[in-house]
């Protein structure tokens, strides 16, 4: 049996749900409870495996305190473009590691120390590109 293809727009909407949920510190379980779903169903929505219906998307927007059009941000208005991959910053923030790193970085109050951390990360990235 062939594997079900995900729709790029469903993936985009799911990624935006994940990003917003993580930014406000909400677990998949809590969002699922608010929607009357299991956290596994929320996972499927966030991966774009299952499509979020209009009424459910409205509920998600209300719970996450964003307008419904937030989930479609970055999509071409004419719908002709099929590549709706996340910009690198959004992809980073939607990953668990990116979210934790950004949160930890923002907790550093000393601006000189934050600059040094940034310099370290940039040096590591440059070193990785050379190898």
Helices and strands as residue ranges (DSSP letters): H 8-23, H 28-35, H 39-47, H 54-64, G 68-72, H 88-94, H 96-107, H 111-130
